[in-house]
Amino acid sequence: MTNSVRAVVLDLDGTLVNSTIDFRKMKEKMISYLVSKGADPSDLSPTETNVVIISKSERMLREKGLSDADMKVVMSRVEEFMNEGEMESLDNTTAIEGAKEACHRLKAMGYTTVILTRGHHRYAEEALRKTRMLEYFDYVLGREETPKPKPYPEALQHVADLLKVELRELVFVGDHPIDHTCAQGASVRFVAVQTGATKAEAWKEAGCTEVIKTVAELPDYLSRSGPGWSFSATPTFL
């Protein structure tokens, strides 16, 4: 193991696997249902993230007087739409090139490895099993298994508590701004990959200081980064 990192926390879709989830279809189903419960259709769009759609809808429905009990039922159904969309995609899920080898090397280097995803646990586990990477992870945490899911910093605090390590001893790797936001909120080191929709220039504009092309480069990158990393480190774009 190198530097002060004790655990590597990885996102799943776009970071380790090529996701084939039809997010637009999923979101359209969610929005249609939420509108039927009283949400304003003019304020919801399938181009927004699930986080934004759910947050907006919850606020709107509470303003309309929905009780806590009714809200729980609505959000449970929304969760089912997400679960269904994820599970439907599994047949076409593939590993990002070099991901399996990278995970194997991270374990050999002595790191504790954790999946932290906004997908639900069963989907994440099945995606990892299908791509033959499940054996390389000590923990797989879906959106329902942390106090709050990404992008809330509580997700990473939960990981640190679970592993009994300090936040500064984690490094979080992901492909989406949600991952970066989560890491920033928790003051956790973040390494971005470019295998999702967010590319190098966008990461730079977002203030992300460590960017690699793919997770395949991660073991070597962590070996090279050495001790003494801090948030004032010189930006690195590979």
Secondary structure, DSSP 4 states (H G I P E B T S, - for coil): --TT--EEEE--BTTTEE----HHHHHHHHHHHHHHTT--GGG--TTS-HHHHHHHHHHHHHHTT--HHHHHHHHHHHHHHHHHHHHHTGGG-EEPTTHHHHHHHHHHTT-EEEEE-SS-HHHHHHHHHHTT-GGG-SEEE-GGGSSS-TTSTHHHHHHHHHHT--GGGEEEEESSHHHHHHHHHHT-EEEEESSSS--HHHHHHTT--EEES-GGGHHHHHHHH-S---TTSPPEE-
